[in-house]
Amino acid sequence: MTTEELAQKHLGVDLTQADFWQAGIDTILEDVKEFMSLTEEYVK
């Protein structure tokens, strides 16, 4: 099986769709924003 087929079968995700990748990027951006918010207190 290809990676795409495995992901579809076992995770129910379509690696060929931009929405899948955008969701991952959005999650990372939110994590970075939270990290920045939490560390601003210590930088001051």
C-alpha distance matrix in Angstrom:
0.0 3.8 6.6 8.0 5.9 6.3 9.8 10.6 9.9 11.6 14.0 14.7 14.8 14.0 13.7 14.9 18.2 21.1 22.3 19.6 20.7 24.3 24.3 23.2 25.9 28.4 27.9 28.5 31.6 33.0 32.6 34.4 37.1 37.6 37.8 40.3 42.3 42.5 43.5 46.1 48.4 48.4 48.8 52.1
3.8 0.0 3.8 5.3 5.1 6.3 8.6 9.9 10.6 12.2 13.5 14.1 13.3 11.9 10.8 11.8 15.3 18.0 19.6 16.9 17.6 21.3 21.7 20.5 23.0 25.7 25.4 25.8 28.7 30.4 30.1 31.7 34.5 35.3 35.4 37.7 39.9 40.2 41.0 43.5 46.0 46.0 46.2 49.5
6.6 3.8 0.0 3.8 5.5 5.1 6.1 8.6 9.9 10.5 11.2 12.3 11.0 10.1 8.4 10.4 13.6 15.8 17.1 14.1 14.6 18.3 18.5 17.0 19.6 22.3 21.8 22.2 25.2 26.8 26.4 28.0 30.8 31.5 31.6 34.0 36.1 36.5 37.3 39.8 42.3 42.2 42.5 45.8
8.0 5.3 3.8 0.0 3.8 5.5 5.2 6.2 8.6 10.2 10.2 10.2 8.4 6.8 5.7 7.3 10.4 13.2 14.4 11.8 12.9 16.4 16.7 16.0 18.6 21.0 20.9 21.8 24.5 26.0 26.1 27.8 30.3 31.2 31.7 33.9 35.8 36.5 37.5 39.8 42.4 42.7 42.9 46.0
5.9 5.1 5.5 3.8 0.0 3.8 5.5 5.1 6.0 8.5 9.7 9.5 9.2 8.3 8.8 10.2 13.0 16.2 16.9 14.4 16.1 19.5 19.3 18.8 21.7 23.8 23.5 24.6 27.5 28.7 28.8 30.8 33.1 33.7 34.4 36.8 38.5 39.0 40.3 42.7 45.0 45.4 45.8 48.9
6.3 6.3 5.1 5.5 3.8 0.0 3.8 5.4 5.1 5.9 7.7 8.9 9.2 9.7 9.8 12.3 14.8 17.6 17.9 14.7 16.3 19.7 19.0 18.1 21.2 23.3 22.4 23.4 26.6 27.6 27.2 29.4 31.9 32.2 32.6 35.3 37.0 37.2 38.4 41.1 43.2 43.4 44.1 47.2
9.8 8.6 6.1 5.2 5.5 3.8 0.0 3.8 5.6 5.5 5.1 6.4 5.8 6.9 7.2 10.3 12.1 14.6 14.5 11.2 13.0 16.2 15.3 14.5 17.8 19.6 18.8 20.0 23.1 24.0 23.8 26.1 28.4 28.7 29.4 32.0 33.6 33.9 35.3 37.8 40.0 40.4 41.1 44.1
10.6 9.9 8.6 6.2 5.1 5.4 3.8 0.0 3.8 5.8 5.6 4.4 4.8 5.6 7.7 10.0 11.4 14.5 14.1 11.4 14.0 16.9 16.0 16.0 19.3 20.7 20.2 22.0 24.8 25.4 25.7 28.2 30.2 30.5 31.6 34.1 35.5 36.0 37.6 39.9 42.1 42.8 43.5 46.3
9.9 10.6 9.9 8.6 6.0 5.1 5.6 3.8 0.0 3.8 6.0 5.8 8.0 9.4 11.4 13.7 15.2 18.3 17.7 15.0 17.5 20.4 19.1 19.0 22.5 23.8 22.9 24.7 27.6 28.0 28.1 30.7 32.8 32.8 33.8 36.5 37.8 38.0 39.7 42.2 44.2 44.7 45.7 48.6
11.6 12.2 10.5 10.2 8.5 5.9 5.5 5.8 3.8 0.0 3.8 5.9 8.3 10.8 12.2 15.2 16.5 19.1 18.1 14.9 17.2 20.1 18.3 17.7 21.3 22.6 21.1 22.8 26.0 26.2 25.8 28.6 30.8 30.4 31.3 34.2 35.4 35.4 37.1 39.8 41.6 42.0 43.2 46.1
14.0 13.5 11.2 10.2 9.7 7.7 5.1 5.6 6.0 3.8 0.0 3.8 5.5 8.8 10.3 13.6 14.1 16.3 15.0 11.7 14.2 16.7 14.7 14.3 18.0 19.0 17.5 19.5 22.5 22.6 22.4 25.3 27.3 27.0 28.1 30.9 32.1 32.2 34.0 36.6 38.4 39.0 40.1 42.9
14.7 14.1 12.3 10.2 9.5 8.9 6.4 4.4 5.8 5.9 3.8 0.0 3.8 6.9 9.7 12.2 12.3 14.9 13.4 10.8 14.0 16.2 14.4 14.9 18.4 19.1 18.3 20.6 23.3 23.3 23.8 26.6 28.2 28.3 29.7 32.3 33.3 33.7 35.7 38.0 40.0 40.9 41.8 44.5
14.8 13.3 11.0 8.4 9.2 9.2 5.8 4.8 8.0 8.3 5.5 3.8 0.0 3.8 6.2 8.9 8.8 11.2 10.0 7.2 10.3 12.7 11.4 11.9 15.3 16.3 15.9 18.0 20.5 21.0 21.7 24.1 25.9 26.3 27.7 30.0 31.2 32.0 33.7 35.9 38.1 39.0 39.6 42.3
14.0 11.9 10.1 6.8 8.3 9.7 6.9 5.6 9.4 10.8 8.8 6.9 3.8 0.0 3.8 5.4 5.8 9.0 8.8 6.8 9.5 12.1 11.9 12.7 15.4 16.8 17.2 19.0 21.2 22.3 23.2 25.2 26.9 27.9 29.2 31.2 32.6 33.7 35.2 37.1 39.6 40.5 40.8 43.5
13.7 10.8 8.4 5.7 8.8 9.8 7.2 7.7 11.4 12.2 10.3 9.7 6.2 3.8 0.0 3.8 5.5 7.8 8.8 6.2 7.5 10.8 11.3 11.2 13.5 15.7 16.2 17.3 19.6 21.2 21.8 23.4 25.5 26.7 27.6 29.5 31.3 32.3 33.5 35.5 38.2 38.8 38.9 41.7
14.9 11.8 10.4 7.3 10.2 12.3 10.3 10.0 13.7 15.2 13.6 12.2 8.9 5.4 3.8 0.0 3.8 6.6 8.8 7.8 8.7 11.5 13.0 13.4 15.0 17.2 18.4 19.4 21.2 23.1 24.1 25.4 27.3 28.9 29.9 31.4 33.3 34.7 35.7 37.4 40.3 41.0 40.8 43.6
18.2 15.3 13.6 10.4 13.0 14.8 12.1 11.4 15.2 16.5 14.1 12.3 8.8 5.8 5.5 3.8 0.0 3.8 5.4 5.7 7.3 9.0 10.5 11.9 13.3 14.8 16.5 18.0 19.3 20.9 22.5 23.8 25.3 27.0 28.3 29.7 31.3 32.9 34.2 35.6 38.5 39.5 39.3 41.9
21.1 18.0 15.8 13.2 16.2 17.6 14.6 14.5 18.3 19.1 16.3 14.9 11.2 9.0 7.8 6.6 3.8 0.0 3.8 5.4 5.3 6.1 8.6 10.1 10.6 12.1 14.3 15.5 16.3 18.3 20.1 21.1 22.4 24.4 25.7 26.8 28.4 30.3 31.5 32.7 35.7 36.8 36.4 38.8
22.3 19.6 17.1 14.4 16.9 17.9 14.5 14.1 17.7 18.1 15.0 13.4 10.0 8.8 8.8 8.8 5.4 3.8 0.0 3.8 5.5 5.0 6.1 8.7 9.8 10.2 12.2 14.3 15.0 16.3 18.4 19.8 20.8 22.5 24.2 25.5 26.7 28.5 30.1 31.3 34.1 35.4 35.3 37.6
19.6 16.9 14.1 11.8 14.4 14.7 11.2 11.4 15.0 14.9 11.7 10.8 7.2 6.8 6.2 7.8 5.7 5.4 3.8 0.0 3.8 5.6 5.4 6.7 9.0 10.1 11.1 13.0 14.7 15.9 17.2 19.0 20.5 21.8 23.2 24.9 26.3 27.7 29.2 30.9 33.5 34.6 34.7 37.2
20.7 17.6 14.6 12.9 16.1 16.3 13.0 14.0 17.5 17.2 14.2 14.0 10.3 9.5 7.5 8.7 7.3 5.3 5.5 3.8 0.0 3.8 5.4 5.2 6.3 8.7 10.0 10.9 12.5 14.5 15.6 16.8 18.6 20.3 21.3 22.7 24.5 26.0 27.1 28.7 31.6 32.4 32.3 34.9
24.3 21.3 18.3 16.4 19.5 19.7 16.2 16.9 20.4 20.1 16.7 16.2 12.7 12.1 10.8 11.5 9.0 6.1 5.0 5.6 3.8 0.0 3.8 5.3 5.0 6.0 8.6 9.8 10.4 12.3 14.2 15.2 16.3 18.3 19.8 20.9 22.4 24.3 25.6 26.8 29.7 30.9 30.6 33.0
24.3 21.7 18.5 16.7 19.3 19.0 15.3 16.0 19.1 18.3 14.7 14.4 11.4 11.9 11.3 13.0 10.5 8.6 6.1 5.4 5.4 3.8 0.0 3.8 5.5 5.0 6.2 8.7 9.9 10.7 12.5 14.4 15.4 16.7 18.5 20.0 21.2 22.7 24.4 25.9 28.5 29.8 30.0 32.3
23.2 20.5 17.0 16.0 18.8 18.1 14.5 16.0 19.0 17.7 14.3 14.9 11.9 12.7 11.2 13.4 11.9 10.1 8.7 6.7 5.2 5.3 3.8 0.0 3.8 5.4 5.2 6.4 8.7 10.1 10.8 12.5 14.4 15.6 16.7 18.5 20.1 21.3 22.7 24.5 27.1 28.0 28.2 30.9
25.9 23.0 19.6 18.6 21.7 21.2 17.8 19.3 22.5 21.3 18.0 18.4 15.3 15.4 13.5 15.0 13.3 10.6 9.8 9.0 6.3 5.0 5.5 3.8 0.0 3.8 5.4 5.1 6.2 8.7 9.9 10.5 12.3 14.3 15.2 16.4 18.3 20.0 21.0 22.4 25.4 26.2 26.0 28.6
28.4 25.7 22.3 21.0 23.8 23.3 19.6 20.7 23.8 22.6 19.0 19.1 16.3 16.8 15.7 17.2 14.8 12.1 10.2 10.1 8.7 6.0 5.0 5.4 3.8 0.0 3.8 5.4 5.1 6.3 8.7 9.9 10.6 12.4 14.2 15.3 16.5 18.4 20.0 21.1 23.9 25.3 25.3 27.5
27.9 25.4 21.8 20.9 23.5 22.4 18.8 20.2 22.9 21.1 17.5 18.3 15.9 17.2 16.2 18.4 16.5 14.3 12.2 11.1 10.0 8.6 6.2 5.2 5.4 3.8 0.0 3.8 5.5 5.2 6.3 8.7 10.0 10.7 12.4 14.3 15.4 16.6 18.4 20.1 22.5 23.7 24.2 26.6
28.5 25.8 22.2 21.8 24.6 23.4 20.0 22.0 24.7 22.8 19.5 20.6 18.0 19.0 17.3 19.4 18.0 15.5 14.3 13.0 10.9 9.8 8.7 6.4 5.1 5.4 3.8 0.0 3.8 5.4 5.0 6.2 8.6 9.9 10.4 12.2 14.2 15.3 16.4 18.2 20.9 21.7 21.8 24.5
31.6 28.7 25.2 24.5 27.5 26.6 23.1 24.8 27.6 26.0 22.5 23.3 20.5 21.2 19.6 21.2 19.3 16.3 15.0 14.7 12.5 10.4 9.9 8.7 6.2 5.1 5.5 3.8 0.0 3.8 5.4 5.1 6.2 8.6 9.8 10.5 12.2 14.2 15.3 16.4 19.4 20.5 20.3 22.7
33.0 30.4 26.8 26.0 28.7 27.6 24.0 25.4 28.0 26.2 22.6 23.3 21.0 22.3 21.2 23.1 20.9 18.3 16.3 15.9 14.5 12.3 10.7 10.1 8.7 6.3 5.2 5.4 3.8 0.0 3.8 5.4 5.1 6.2 8.6 9.9 10.5 12.3 14.2 15.4 17.9 19.5 19.8 21.9
32.6 30.1 26.4 26.1 28.8 27.2 23.8 25.7 28.1 25.8 22.4 23.8 21.7 23.2 21.8 24.1 22.5 20.1 18.4 17.2 15.6 14.2 12.5 10.8 9.9 8.7 6.3 5.0 5.4 3.8 0.0 3.8 5.5 5.1 6.1 8.6 9.8 10.6 12.2 14.2 16.5 17.5 18.2 20.7
34.4 31.7 28.0 27.8 30.8 29.4 26.1 28.2 30.7 28.6 25.3 26.6 24.1 25.2 23.4 25.4 23.8 21.1 19.8 19.0 16.8 15.2 14.4 12.5 10.5 9.9 8.7 6.2 5.1 5.4 3.8 0.0 3.8 5.4 5.0 6.1 8.5 9.8 10.4 12.1 15.0 15.7 15.7 18.3
37.1 34.5 30.8 30.3 33.1 31.9 28.4 30.2 32.8 30.8 27.3 28.2 25.9 26.9 25.5 27.3 25.3 22.4 20.8 20.5 18.6 16.3 15.4 14.4 12.3 10.6 10.0 8.6 6.2 5.1 5.5 3.8 0.0 3.8 5.4 5.1 6.1 8.6 10.0 10.6 13.4 15.1 15.0 17.0
37.6 35.3 31.5 31.2 33.7 32.2 28.7 30.5 32.8 30.4 27.0 28.3 26.3 27.9 26.7 28.9 27.0 24.4 22.5 21.8 20.3 18.3 16.7 15.6 14.3 12.4 10.7 9.9 8.6 6.2 5.1 5.4 3.8 0.0 3.8 5.4 5.0 6.1 8.6 10.0 11.9 13.7 14.6 16.6
37.8 35.4 31.6 31.7 34.4 32.6 29.4 31.6 33.8 31.3 28.1 29.7 27.7 29.2 27.6 29.9 28.3 25.7 24.2 23.2 21.3 19.8 18.5 16.7 15.2 14.2 12.4 10.4 9.8 8.6 6.1 5.0 5.4 3.8 0.0 3.8 5.4 5.2 6.1 8.5 10.7 11.4 12.2 14.8
40.3 37.7 34.0 33.9 36.8 35.3 32.0 34.1 36.5 34.2 30.9 32.3 30.0 31.2 29.5 31.4 29.7 26.8 25.5 24.9 22.7 20.9 20.0 18.5 16.4 15.3 14.3 12.2 10.5 9.9 8.6 6.1 5.1 5.4 3.8 0.0 3.8 5.5 5.2 6.0 9.1 10.2 10.0 12.3
42.3 39.9 36.1 35.8 38.5 37.0 33.6 35.5 37.8 35.4 32.1 33.3 31.2 32.6 31.3 33.3 31.3 28.4 26.7 26.3 24.5 22.4 21.2 20.1 18.3 16.5 15.4 14.2 12.2 10.5 9.8 8.5 6.1 5.0 5.4 3.8 0.0 3.8 5.6 5.4 7.5 9.9 10.5 11.8
42.5 40.2 36.5 36.5 39.0 37.2 33.9 36.0 38.0 35.4 32.2 33.7 32.0 33.7 32.3 34.7 32.9 30.3 28.5 27.7 26.0 24.3 22.7 21.3 20.0 18.4 16.6 15.3 14.2 12.3 10.6 9.8 8.6 6.1 5.2 5.5 3.8 0.0 3.8 5.7 6.3 7.9 9.7 11.5
43.5 41.0 37.3 37.5 40.3 38.4 35.3 37.6 39.7 37.1 34.0 35.7 33.7 35.2 33.5 35.7 34.2 31.5 30.1 29.2 27.1 25.6 24.4 22.7 21.0 20.0 18.4 16.4 15.3 14.2 12.2 10.4 10.0 8.6 6.1 5.2 5.6 3.8 0.0 3.8 5.3 5.3 6.5 9.1
46.1 43.5 39.8 39.8 42.7 41.1 37.8 39.9 42.2 39.8 36.6 38.0 35.9 37.1 35.5 37.4 35.6 32.7 31.3 30.9 28.7 26.8 25.9 24.5 22.4 21.1 20.1 18.2 16.4 15.4 14.2 12.1 10.6 10.0 8.5 6.0 5.4 5.7 3.8 0.0 3.8 5.4 5.2 6.6
48.4 46.0 42.3 42.4 45.0 43.2 40.0 42.1 44.2 41.6 38.4 40.0 38.1 39.6 38.2 40.3 38.5 35.7 34.1 33.5 31.6 29.7 28.5 27.1 25.4 23.9 22.5 20.9 19.4 17.9 16.5 15.0 13.4 11.9 10.7 9.1 7.5 6.3 5.3 3.8 0.0 3.8 5.7 5.9
48.4 46.0 42.2 42.7 45.4 43.4 40.4 42.8 44.7 42.0 39.0 40.9 39.0 40.5 38.8 41.0 39.5 36.8 35.4 34.6 32.4 30.9 29.8 28.0 26.2 25.3 23.7 21.7 20.5 19.5 17.5 15.7 15.1 13.7 11.4 10.2 9.9 7.9 5.3 5.4 3.8 0.0 3.8 5.6
48.8 46.2 42.5 42.9 45.8 44.1 41.1 43.5 45.7 43.2 40.1 41.8 39.6 40.8 38.9 40.8 39.3 36.4 35.3 34.7 32.3 30.6 30.0 28.2 26.0 25.3 24.2 21.8 20.3 19.8 18.2 15.7 15.0 14.6 12.2 10.0 10.5 9.7 6.5 5.2 5.7 3.8 0.0 3.8
52.1 49.5 45.8 46.0 48.9 47.2 44.1 46.3 48.6 46.1 42.9 44.5 42.3 43.5 41.7 43.6 41.9 38.8 37.6 37.2 34.9 33.0 32.3 30.9 28.6 27.5 26.6 24.5 22.7 21.9 20.7 18.3 17.0 16.6 14.8 12.3 11.8 11.5 9.1 6.6 5.9 5.6 3.8 0.0
